Amino acid sequence: MGACSFGGLWLILALGCLVSAVVEGFPTEDLVVRLPGQPKVGFRQFAGYVDVDVKAGRSLFYYFVEAEEEPDKKPLTLWLNGGPGCSSVGGGAFTELGPFYPKGDGRGLRRNSMSWNKASNLLFVESPAGVGWSYSNTTSDYNTGDASTARDMRSFLLKWFEKFPEFKSRALFLTGESYAGHYIPQLADVLLDYNAQSSGFKFNIKGVAIGNPLLRLDKDLSSTYEYFWSHGMISDEVGLTIMNECDFDDYVITSPHNLTQTCSDATAEANRIVGDYVDNYDVILDVCYPSIAEQELRLRKAVTKISIGVDVCLTSERHYYFNLPEVQKALHANRTSLPYGWSMCSRVLNYSDPDIAINILPVLKRIVRSHIPVWVFSGDQDSVVPLLGSRSHVRDLAQDLKFKITVPYGAWFHKGQVGGWATEYGSLLTFATVRGASHMVPYAQPSRALHLFSSFVRGRRLPNATRVPIDD
């Protein structure tokens, strides 16, 4: 019989349930009993809101899932997606590394056998306000940027730990991808500042890992066209023109004043040649045709399009699922009945363009100097934030820190095959690629991604030997 079963004196049972909730350190009001169409699982899920500014009416929505086994002995990992302005619940939680994916009919869920909750408890937050179901009652809050986003996430975590006090002392890993290359390092920075000023509670940060991260817009942008050229996606003439004529230094999206007309024409031609039938986030992946997907979803038929084992129409299925009223009710989401539907990336957010050009390397330098391990990992099929730029950023950071190479650049292995390539500087800085992975590494290569993540949270190097004999 469960601790809160009915029968006997209802008052005693009610008090017993309350005591149980307090002892276990979990908010029962945020417990997700079961999501529509969800397979049966043995771990718990929680979802709901944390008010980061009561006066302004600003609240962030979260989804938390326990580790599959022994959650009380495993760390807590925060995951943020990028954008800026895209949903970590829709992206990380239900497309990449969470325990479930939407089914082809958009009305149910299937298990992700390579979920990162095999190695850690997972926390996903829709940040900043205006993303997904996170909201503010003060419209001006939707004009935001890096600094305010980091401060709100610090407030969120402090209040989330009040809901889940047993995680206050637990090892905390900060992870994410894409524009989380800004979010995560700047969050780590404000948490470290908090720790330095606090005489009481301190965040127990044990590591930072960011995938295909935007770290320096000017260098990452030039790497995109180098990637196009090196992968045969544009001609020598166009590629060499861009490399020779384009000066992306100090590039700002709203004012690309230092690009010549020759450069602008060449980049426009490159984008035209690559075209709309290649997924820039995964250049070897087929594309989904949304009109077909949406038609099939309305008819409630399976719409899964498989391309090298990946459901390329998962985004349409996810959008359909999250806009079902019964799904929002189960997740305790959309409590203010927002005047717009859930979407993967915000339609109301006005994010600061100058912030997108901030150089994040000095922030990473401060984090490493605080003796926190930093891993930068890259799916090698991504042309949006390619490994070419990320690898050079990590090398530059290592040189600035005067770190020597402790693991020479070489292959790492998973299940007897090359999982990617990696190098380590000192004992705190690692760069790794994931072979065959996209901008969203866990989506395209779930098994290799889980291996990389498990190594990261366990403080282990990626294996550089197959241990599998190869026949002559």
LUMTIRO-595388 format. One record per residue (C-alpha): residue number from 0; residue in one letter; x, y, z negated. Coordinates in pm, 1 decimal, always signed. Example, Ala and Ser with C-alpha at 12.3 -4.5 7.8 and 13.67 -1.06 7.14 Angstrom:
pos	code	c1	c2	c3
0	A	+1230.0	-450.0	-780.0 .
1	S	+1367.0	-106.0	-714.0 .
END
This chain:
pos	code	c1	c2	c3
0	M	+0.0	+0.0	+0.0 .
1	G	+137.9	+347.6	+88.9 .
2	A	+208.1	+597.4	-186.9 .
3	C	-79.8	+819.0	-68.4 .
4	S	-343.0	+552.0	-2.4 .
5	F	-702.0	+621.9	-102.4 .
6	G	-856.9	+446.7	-399.0 .
7	G	-846.4	+499.9	-777.6 .
8	L	-850.4	+849.2	-917.7 .
9	W	-822.7	+1095.3	-630.6 .
10	L	-661.9	+1363.6	-846.4 .
11	I	-379.8	+1136.1	-957.1 .
12	L	-323.2	+1028.7	-599.9 .
13	A	-323.0	+1386.9	-476.5 .
14	L	-63.4	+1481.4	-737.1 .
15	G	+134.2	+1170.6	-646.9 .
16	C	+133.9	+1270.4	-280.9 .
17	L	+249.3	+1621.0	-369.4 .
18	V	+532.6	+1492.1	-586.8 .
19	S	+633.4	+1247.3	-311.5 .
20	A	+648.4	+1528.8	-55.3 .
21	V	+866.3	+1740.1	-284.5 .
22	V	+1099.3	+1454.2	-376.0 .
23	E	+1149.6	+1352.5	-15.6 .
24	G	+1217.1	+1712.8	+81.3 .
25	F	+996.4	+1717.2	+388.8 .
26	P	+703.4	+1949.9	+469.1 .
27	T	+404.6	+1718.7	+508.2 .
28	E	+206.7	+1989.8	+689.4 .
29	D	+461.0	+1977.6	+975.7 .
30	L	+460.5	+1598.7	+1008.6 .
31	V	+376.8	+1487.4	+1362.0 .
32	V	+165.5	+1180.0	+1304.1 .
33	R	+174.4	+1068.1	+1667.0 .
34	L	+204.5	+1242.9	+2000.0 .
35	P	-52.2	+1159.9	+2270.3 .
36	G	+59.5	+855.6	+2467.0 .
37	Q	+361.6	+804.6	+2242.0 .
38	P	+518.5	+458.9	+2199.8 .
39	K	+536.9	+334.9	+1842.6 .
40	V	+862.4	+425.5	+1668.0 .
41	G	+1009.2	+383.0	+1321.6 .
42	F	+1142.0	+736.4	+1272.1 .
43	R	+952.0	+1051.0	+1174.2 .
44	Q	+898.1	+1370.6	+1371.3 .
45	F	+814.1	+1718.1	+1245.7 .
46	A	+713.4	+2032.2	+1432.7 .
47	G	+585.4	+2376.2	+1348.3 .
48	Y	+682.4	+2735.5	+1287.4 .
49	V	+934.9	+2926.4	+1081.8 .
50	D	+861.4	+3296.7	+1026.4 .
51	V	+1187.7	+3484.1	+1083.3 .
52	D	+1031.3	+3830.6	+1035.9 .
53	V	+697.3	+3837.1	+856.4 .
54	K	+647.7	+4213.2	+895.1 .
55	A	+693.0	+4201.4	+1274.1 .
56	G	+502.8	+3872.2	+1300.7 .
57	R	+798.3	+3699.3	+1467.4 .
58	S	+805.6	+3319.0	+1448.0 .
59	L	+1014.7	+3048.3	+1608.0 .
60	F	+877.8	+2704.9	+1697.9 .
61	Y	+1084.1	+2394.6	+1618.0 .
62	Y	+1075.6	+2020.2	+1679.8 .
63	F	+1273.4	+1792.5	+1448.4 .
64	V	+1326.1	+1420.3	+1486.3 .
65	E	+1493.9	+1191.9	+1236.8 .
66	A	+1780.6	+965.1	+1330.0 .
67	E	+1660.2	+627.8	+1451.9 .
68	E	+1834.8	+442.1	+1168.1 .
69	E	+1956.0	+556.1	+825.3 .
70	P	+1860.7	+922.6	+872.7 .
71	D	+1966.4	+999.5	+515.5 .
72	K	+2326.2	+907.9	+606.4 .
73	K	+2350.9	+1089.7	+938.7 .
74	P	+2430.2	+1455.6	+1013.3 .
75	L	+2199.5	+1727.4	+1141.2 .
76	T	+2250.5	+1850.9	+1497.2 .
77	L	+2096.0	+2171.0	+1630.4 .
78	W	+2047.2	+2182.3	+2008.1 .
79	L	+1968.9	+2497.1	+2206.4 .
80	N	+1901.1	+2529.4	+2577.4 .
81	G	+2000.8	+2837.3	+2771.0 .
82	G	+1839.6	+3058.4	+3032.1 .
83	P	+1854.3	+3296.9	+2862.2 .
84	G	+1494.6	+3234.9	+2771.0 .
85	C	+1442.4	+2862.1	+2833.3 .
86	S	+1288.8	+2609.0	+2597.8 .
87	S	+1502.4	+2372.6	+2391.2 .
88	V	+1192.7	+2163.9	+2316.4 .
89	G	+1101.7	+2123.2	+2682.3 .
90	G	+1463.3	+2088.3	+2791.6 .
91	G	+1677.3	+1917.1	+2530.3 .
92	A	+1403.3	+1740.6	+2336.3 .
93	F	+1182.4	+1605.2	+2615.8 .
94	T	+1404.7	+1603.9	+2924.8 .
95	E	+1753.3	+1526.5	+2804.5 .
96	L	+1853.4	+1392.7	+2462.8 .
97	G	+1535.4	+1354.5	+2258.5 .
98	P	+1359.8	+1023.2	+2192.8 .
99	F	+1086.4	+1062.3	+2458.2 .
100	Y	+1035.9	+1159.2	+2822.1 .
101	P	+698.7	+1239.6	+2981.6 .
102	K	+557.4	+958.0	+3190.1 .
103	G	+494.8	+993.3	+3560.9 .
104	D	+126.5	+1067.7	+3501.4 .
105	G	+209.1	+1366.8	+3280.2 .
106	R	-23.4	+1239.9	+3005.1 .
107	G	+194.6	+1003.5	+2805.0 .
108	L	+549.7	+942.6	+2688.5 .
109	R	+815.7	+678.7	+2740.3 .
110	R	+1116.7	+602.9	+2521.2 .
111	N	+1459.5	+743.1	+2596.1 .
112	S	+1681.2	+450.6	+2504.8 .
113	M	+1986.3	+680.1	+2502.8 .
114	S	+1847.7	+946.4	+2271.0 .
115	W	+2102.6	+1128.7	+2060.8 .
116	N	+1896.3	+1046.6	+1751.5 .
117	K	+2085.3	+718.1	+1756.0 .
118	A	+2379.1	+916.5	+1615.0 .
119	S	+2221.6	+1214.2	+1437.1 .
120	N	+1909.0	+1386.0	+1313.4 .
121	L	+1806.7	+1634.7	+1583.5 .
122	L	+1663.7	+1987.1	+1557.5 .
123	F	+1538.0	+2179.2	+1862.1 .
124	V	+1427.7	+2543.9	+1846.3 .
125	E	+1251.9	+2757.8	+2104.8 .
126	S	+1463.6	+3071.0	+2076.8 .
127	P	+1437.5	+3368.5	+2096.0 .
128	A	+1076.3	+3474.0	+2031.4 .
129	G	+892.0	+3475.1	+2363.5 .
130	V	+1030.2	+3136.7	+2466.8 .
131	G	+783.3	+2847.5	+2480.7 .
132	W	+553.5	+2865.3	+2178.7 .
133	S	+775.5	+3103.0	+1980.7 .
134	Y	+617.8	+3445.9	+1961.6 .
135	S	+607.9	+3790.6	+1804.7 .
136	N	+315.7	+4017.3	+1722.7 .
137	T	+545.2	+4310.9	+1801.6 .
138	T	+576.8	+4340.4	+2178.8 .
139	S	+909.1	+4526.0	+2161.6 .
140	D	+1065.3	+4211.2	+2011.0 .
141	Y	+1061.4	+4062.3	+2360.1 .
142	N	+1332.7	+4313.1	+2453.9 .
143	T	+1622.6	+4123.5	+2306.3 .
144	G	+1981.2	+4010.6	+2347.0 .
145	D	+2262.3	+3800.3	+2204.8 .
146	A	+2306.8	+3973.3	+1867.6 .
147	S	+1938.6	+3973.3	+1767.9 .
148	T	+1899.0	+3613.9	+1890.5 .
149	A	+2187.9	+3500.4	+1668.3 .
150	R	+2050.6	+3688.6	+1366.1 .
151	D	+1704.4	+3537.4	+1412.1 .
152	M	+1852.6	+3189.2	+1438.2 .
153	R	+2044.9	+3245.7	+1115.2 .
154	S	+1718.6	+3350.5	+946.0 .
155	F	+1546.9	+3050.5	+1100.3 .
156	L	+1804.6	+2804.9	+963.8 .
157	L	+1796.6	+2954.6	+613.9 .
158	K	+1418.1	+2920.7	+601.4 .
159	W	+1419.2	+2581.1	+773.7 .
160	F	+1646.0	+2450.5	+498.6 .
161	E	+1381.9	+2564.7	+250.2 .
162	K	+1139.5	+2334.6	+430.2 .
163	F	+1398.0	+2054.2	+445.7 .
164	P	+1618.3	+2106.6	+138.9 .
165	E	+1785.6	+1767.1	+159.5 .
166	F	+1971.7	+1887.6	+471.0 .
167	K	+2129.2	+2191.1	+301.0 .
168	S	+2450.2	+2007.0	+222.5 .
169	R	+2440.3	+1777.0	+525.1 .
170	A	+2705.1	+1807.6	+797.6 .
171	L	+2576.0	+2051.6	+1060.8 .
172	F	+2673.0	+2033.4	+1428.0 .
173	L	+2583.9	+2317.7	+1664.8 .
174	T	+2528.0	+2211.9	+2025.4 .
175	G	+2368.2	+2326.3	+2348.4 .
176	E	+2419.4	+2389.0	+2716.7 .
177	S	+2432.0	+2660.4	+2981.2 .
178	Y	+2352.3	+3001.0	+2826.3 .
179	A	+2388.8	+2827.9	+2490.0 .
180	G	+2753.7	+2896.6	+2573.0 .
181	H	+2653.4	+3238.1	+2434.9 .
182	Y	+2390.3	+3128.0	+2182.4 .
183	I	+2587.7	+2860.0	+1996.7 .
184	P	+2926.2	+3032.4	+1950.3 .
185	Q	+2761.9	+3358.3	+1842.7 .
186	L	+2534.6	+3168.2	+1604.1 .
187	A	+2837.5	+2988.6	+1457.8 .
188	D	+3004.6	+3326.2	+1417.0 .
189	V	+2716.6	+3480.4	+1216.9 .
190	L	+2687.1	+3164.9	+1005.4 .
191	L	+3057.9	+3184.4	+924.3 .
192	D	+3011.9	+3551.4	+831.0 .
193	Y	+2724.7	+3448.5	+604.4 .
194	N	+2944.3	+3182.6	+441.5 .
195	A	+3219.5	+3436.7	+379.3 .
196	Q	+2978.8	+3668.5	+195.8 .
197	S	+2773.7	+3406.6	+10.5 .
198	S	+2857.1	+3302.8	-343.7 .
199	G	+2595.5	+3028.2	-328.3 .
200	F	+2469.4	+2823.0	-35.0 .
201	K	+2703.4	+2786.9	+263.5 .
202	F	+2633.8	+2632.4	+602.9 .
203	N	+2827.6	+2305.4	+631.0 .
204	I	+2937.3	+2351.8	+994.6 .
205	K	+3140.1	+2054.6	+1115.8 .
206	G	+3161.1	+2113.5	+1489.4 .
207	V	+3052.8	+2305.1	+1799.5 .
208	A	+2986.2	+2135.9	+2134.4 .
209	I	+2865.5	+2319.7	+2444.2 .
210	G	+2789.7	+2169.8	+2783.9 .
211	N	+2844.1	+2348.1	+3118.1 .
212	P	+2851.5	+2669.2	+2915.3 .
213	L	+2850.3	+3022.4	+3046.1 .
214	L	+3159.1	+3167.6	+2877.2 .
215	R	+3279.9	+3436.3	+3118.6 .
216	L	+3034.5	+3543.7	+3386.0 .
217	D	+3295.9	+3686.8	+3622.1 .
218	K	+3513.5	+3374.1	+3622.8 .
219	D	+3221.6	+3129.2	+3618.8 .
220	L	+3059.0	+3306.0	+3913.5 .
221	S	+3370.8	+3284.1	+4129.0 .
222	S	+3399.2	+2915.5	+4034.3 .
223	T	+3056.3	+2850.4	+4187.0 .
224	Y	+3175.8	+2946.1	+4536.1 .
225	E	+3501.8	+2760.2	+4487.8 .
226	Y	+3292.1	+2456.5	+4396.8 .
227	F	+3076.8	+2498.5	+4711.0 .
228	W	+3388.3	+2509.2	+4925.8 .
229	S	+3573.2	+2222.9	+4752.6 .
230	H	+3268.0	+1996.4	+4791.5 .
231	G	+3218.8	+2066.0	+5160.9 .
232	M	+2900.9	+2262.7	+5107.6 .
233	I	+3021.9	+2576.1	+5288.4 .
234	S	+3271.6	+2630.8	+5568.4 .
235	D	+3638.0	+2719.9	+5534.2 .
236	E	+3566.4	+3057.7	+5689.6 .
237	V	+3298.9	+3152.0	+5438.1 .
238	G	+3480.8	+2997.7	+5141.4 .
239	L	+3812.9	+3168.0	+5217.4 .
240	T	+3640.0	+3501.1	+5278.5 .
241	I	+3484.2	+3485.2	+4932.1 .
242	M	+3809.4	+3380.5	+4764.9 .
243	N	+4009.8	+3653.3	+4939.3 .
244	E	+3759.0	+3939.5	+4949.5 .
245	C	+3550.3	+3907.0	+4632.2 .
246	D	+3661.2	+4063.5	+4306.1 .
247	F	+3423.9	+3933.6	+4041.2 .
248	D	+3619.1	+4085.8	+3750.7 .
249	D	+3389.3	+4272.3	+3509.9 .
250	Y	+3090.4	+4166.4	+3721.7 .
251	V	+2751.7	+4277.0	+3581.5 .
252	I	+2430.6	+4133.8	+3727.1 .
253	T	+2246.7	+4464.1	+3742.2 .
254	S	+2542.8	+4659.3	+3883.1 .
255	P	+2774.3	+4453.8	+4105.5 .
256	H	+2947.2	+4776.3	+4204.1 .
257	N	+3285.6	+4623.1	+4271.1 .
258	L	+3171.1	+4379.5	+4542.8 .
259	T	+3251.6	+4491.3	+4896.5 .
260	Q	+3000.6	+4454.4	+5178.1 .
261	T	+3219.1	+4180.2	+5327.2 .
262	C	+3201.5	+3992.6	+4998.4 .
263	S	+2825.3	+4043.4	+4962.6 .
264	D	+2766.3	+3918.2	+5317.2 .
265	A	+2985.7	+3612.4	+5258.3 .
266	T	+2814.6	+3513.2	+4932.1 .
267	A	+2472.4	+3558.9	+5095.4 .
268	E	+2584.3	+3334.5	+5382.0 .
269	A	+2714.7	+3074.2	+5137.7 .
270	N	+2383.1	+3069.8	+4952.8 .
271	R	+2196.6	+3040.0	+5283.1 .
272	I	+2411.4	+2745.9	+5398.6 .
273	V	+2367.4	+2557.0	+5070.7 .
274	G	+1995.4	+2624.0	+5106.5 .
275	D	+1684.3	+2527.2	+4916.6 .
276	Y	+1711.7	+2151.4	+4967.4 .
277	V	+2008.2	+2105.3	+4738.2 .
278	D	+1971.5	+2119.2	+4361.3 .
279	N	+2250.6	+2356.6	+4258.8 .
280	Y	+2237.2	+2213.2	+3907.7 .
281	D	+2314.5	+1865.9	+4046.9 .
282	V	+2444.9	+1871.5	+4402.5 .
283	I	+2407.4	+1494.8	+4456.8 .
284	L	+2049.7	+1476.2	+4328.5 .
285	D	+1744.1	+1475.0	+4551.3 .
286	V	+1490.4	+1754.1	+4499.9 .
287	C	+1130.5	+1726.4	+4384.6 .
288	Y	+850.1	+1865.7	+4597.7 .
289	P	+630.8	+2032.0	+4332.7 .
290	S	+313.9	+2053.2	+4542.6 .
291	I	+310.3	+1675.1	+4585.5 .
292	A	+394.0	+1620.4	+4218.6 .
293	E	+117.9	+1850.2	+4096.8 .
294	Q	-138.9	+1691.1	+4328.8 .
295	E	-50.4	+1346.4	+4199.1 .
296	L	-60.2	+1465.4	+3837.5 .
297	R	-411.6	+1596.3	+3884.1 .
298	L	-511.0	+1255.4	+4012.7 .
299	R	-334.7	+1097.7	+3712.7 .
300	K	-126.1	+871.2	+3930.3 .
301	A	+237.3	+783.7	+3876.6 .
302	V	+456.0	+1042.3	+4043.5 .
303	T	+803.1	+933.7	+3938.3 .
304	K	+1054.3	+1003.5	+4213.1 .
305	I	+1367.3	+803.1	+4151.2 .
306	S	+1698.7	+930.1	+4285.0 .
307	I	+2003.5	+737.2	+4159.4 .
308	G	+1801.6	+641.4	+3851.8 .
309	V	+1679.9	+994.0	+3768.4 .
310	D	+1319.8	+1117.9	+3772.9 .
311	V	+1356.1	+1432.7	+3982.9 .
312	C	+997.4	+1541.6	+3914.4 .
313	L	+1032.5	+1534.4	+3537.1 .
314	T	+993.0	+1913.7	+3517.4 .
315	S	+642.9	+1900.4	+3667.7 .
316	E	+543.7	+1611.7	+3440.9 .
317	R	+677.9	+1796.8	+3136.1 .
318	H	+486.3	+2116.6	+3221.1 .
319	Y	+163.0	+1923.1	+3260.2 .
320	Y	+211.2	+1734.2	+2932.0 .
321	F	+291.9	+2037.0	+2715.5 .
322	N	-11.0	+2227.1	+2841.6 .
323	L	-250.6	+1954.9	+2726.3 .
324	P	-448.6	+2089.5	+2426.4 .
325	E	-417.7	+1757.2	+2242.3 .
326	V	-37.3	+1770.4	+2273.1 .
327	Q	-21.2	+2122.8	+2132.9 .
328	K	-249.2	+2021.4	+1846.1 .
329	A	-33.1	+1719.1	+1760.8 .
330	L	+278.0	+1939.6	+1758.1 .
331	H	+111.2	+2214.2	+1548.6 .
332	A	+204.4	+2444.7	+1836.6 .
333	N	+46.9	+2755.7	+1987.6 .
334	R	-113.7	+2853.8	+1657.1 .
335	T	-190.5	+3205.5	+1784.8 .
336	S	-349.3	+3091.3	+2114.5 .
337	L	-98.8	+3271.1	+2333.6 .
338	P	-247.8	+3440.8	+2642.5 .
339	Y	-27.1	+3231.8	+2872.5 .
340	G	+49.5	+2865.6	+2920.3 .
341	W	+364.6	+2689.5	+2806.0 .
342	S	+646.1	+2719.8	+3057.8 .
343	M	+1003.8	+2596.5	+3052.0 .
344	C	+1146.0	+2947.9	+3087.4 .
345	S	+990.0	+3261.5	+2944.1 .
346	R	+769.9	+3492.7	+3148.9 .
347	V	+757.3	+3763.4	+2881.1 .
348	L	+1118.8	+3792.1	+2768.4 .
349	N	+1329.5	+4089.5	+2876.6 .
350	Y	+1684.4	+3980.0	+2800.2 .
351	S	+1978.8	+4219.4	+2799.9 .
352	D	+2170.0	+4189.7	+3130.1 .
353	P	+2493.7	+4339.7	+2992.9 .
354	D	+2500.1	+4068.8	+2723.8 .
355	I	+2517.9	+3803.0	+2994.3 .
356	A	+2859.9	+3943.1	+3091.1 .
357	I	+3005.9	+3919.6	+2737.6 .
358	N	+3333.4	+3724.8	+2720.3 .
359	I	+3271.5	+3446.9	+2466.6 .
360	L	+3632.4	+3322.2	+2444.0 .
361	P	+3724.2	+3555.8	+2154.2 .
362	V	+3424.9	+3421.0	+1961.7 .
363	L	+3539.8	+3062.5	+2021.0 .
364	K	+3885.2	+3165.2	+1904.9 .
365	R	+3745.7	+3283.2	+1569.6 .
366	I	+3552.6	+2957.1	+1531.4 .
367	V	+3857.8	+2740.3	+1597.2 .
368	R	+4064.1	+2951.4	+1357.3 .
369	S	+3800.7	+2865.4	+1095.1 .
370	H	+3909.3	+2501.2	+1145.1 .
371	I	+3589.5	+2397.6	+1320.9 .
372	P	+3634.3	+2155.0	+1614.0 .
373	V	+3508.9	+2285.4	+1949.4 .
374	W	+3424.1	+2058.9	+2241.3 .
375	V	+3344.0	+2194.4	+2586.4 .
376	F	+3199.4	+1934.0	+2821.9 .
377	S	+3101.2	+1959.0	+3187.4 .
378	G	+2886.9	+1754.0	+3420.1 .
379	D	+3099.9	+1737.8	+3734.8 .
380	Q	+2807.7	+1770.0	+3978.6 .
381	D	+2704.0	+2116.3	+3858.0 .
382	S	+2772.0	+2413.4	+4084.5 .
383	V	+2595.5	+2670.5	+3863.0 .
384	V	+2852.6	+2667.7	+3581.2 .
385	P	+3115.5	+2437.0	+3730.2 .
386	L	+3387.8	+2250.6	+3545.8 .
387	L	+3644.8	+2451.5	+3746.9 .
388	G	+3578.9	+2760.9	+3539.8 .
389	S	+3516.2	+2584.9	+3207.1 .
390	R	+3840.2	+2388.6	+3226.1 .
391	S	+4043.5	+2703.3	+3287.3 .
392	H	+3864.1	+2884.6	+3001.2 .
393	V	+3958.8	+2609.6	+2756.7 .
394	R	+4317.3	+2611.0	+2881.8 .
395	D	+4335.4	+2989.7	+2841.5 .
396	L	+4191.2	+2962.7	+2491.0 .
397	A	+4445.9	+2694.4	+2397.0 .
398	Q	+4732.0	+2910.7	+2522.9 .
399	D	+4598.1	+3208.1	+2327.1 .
400	L	+4585.1	+2993.1	+2013.2 .
401	K	+4931.9	+2853.0	+2094.1 .
402	F	+4791.2	+2498.6	+2084.6 .
403	K	+4995.9	+2226.4	+2249.1 .
404	I	+4843.2	+1943.1	+2453.6 .
405	T	+4786.6	+1648.1	+2219.7 .
406	V	+4597.2	+1428.9	+2468.2 .
407	P	+4710.9	+1474.3	+2831.2 .
408	Y	+4439.8	+1520.2	+3092.2 .
409	G	+4317.2	+1177.0	+3197.9 .
410	A	+4022.8	+943.4	+3229.3 .
411	W	+3803.3	+839.5	+2939.6 .
412	F	+3601.2	+519.4	+2959.6 .
413	H	+3253.5	+396.6	+2886.6 .
414	K	+3134.9	+39.3	+2941.2 .
415	G	+3451.1	-43.1	+3133.6 .
416	Q	+3407.2	+241.3	+3381.2 .
417	V	+3541.8	+595.9	+3398.4 .
418	G	+3307.5	+814.2	+3195.6 .
419	G	+3489.7	+1130.1	+3295.9 .
420	W	+3817.4	+1307.9	+3231.9 .
421	A	+3934.1	+1478.1	+2914.2 .
422	T	+4216.9	+1663.3	+2745.3 .
423	E	+4276.6	+1779.5	+2390.0 .
424	Y	+4467.9	+2078.0	+2254.2 .
425	G	+4589.8	+2066.8	+1897.6 .
426	S	+4338.0	+1882.8	+1682.4 .
427	L	+4045.0	+2121.7	+1725.8 .
428	L	+3990.8	+2190.2	+2096.8 .
429	T	+3867.0	+1936.8	+2353.2 .
430	F	+3759.4	+1966.1	+2715.2 .
431	A	+3580.8	+1671.8	+2878.7 .
432	T	+3398.3	+1608.2	+3202.5 .
433	V	+3115.3	+1359.1	+3241.1 .
434	R	+3135.3	+1176.3	+3572.1 .
435	G	+2822.4	+1194.8	+3784.4 .
436	A	+2649.0	+1433.7	+3545.5 .
437	S	+2460.4	+1749.8	+3628.3 .
438	H	+2428.8	+2087.5	+3457.6 .
439	M	+2203.2	+1896.1	+3215.2 .
440	V	+2450.6	+1622.9	+3123.3 .
441	P	+2221.6	+1398.0	+2910.0 .
442	Y	+1952.0	+1406.8	+3180.4 .
443	A	+2172.7	+1279.8	+3463.4 .
444	Q	+2406.7	+1051.6	+3265.6 .
445	P	+2227.9	+955.4	+2943.3 .
446	S	+2453.9	+665.2	+2845.3 .
447	R	+2781.9	+849.7	+2901.0 .
448	A	+2640.6	+1158.6	+2732.0 .
449	L	+2542.5	+959.5	+2422.2 .
450	H	+2893.4	+810.3	+2407.7 .
451	L	+3047.1	+1157.2	+2426.2 .
452	F	+2811.0	+1297.2	+2161.0 .
453	S	+2862.1	+1001.2	+1926.3 .
454	S	+3238.7	+1045.6	+1952.0 .
455	F	+3201.3	+1415.9	+1876.8 .
456	V	+2989.2	+1381.5	+1560.7 .
457	R	+3202.5	+1093.2	+1432.1 .
458	G	+3525.5	+1285.3	+1482.1 .
459	R	+3665.3	+1034.6	+1729.5 .
460	R	+3858.1	+1087.5	+2049.9 .
461	L	+3705.8	+963.4	+2373.3 .
462	P	+3852.5	+620.9	+2455.5 .
463	N	+4131.7	+635.9	+2713.6 .
464	A	+4153.6	+261.3	+2778.1 .
465	T	+3894.9	+30.1	+2933.0 .
466	R	+3972.8	-277.0	+2720.6 .
467	V	+3813.4	-464.2	+3011.3 .
468	P	+4040.2	-677.9	+3237.5 .
469	I	+4020.1	-589.9	+3606.6 .
470	D	+4056.2	-872.5	+3855.8 .
471	D	+4327.7	-846.9	+4117.8 .
END
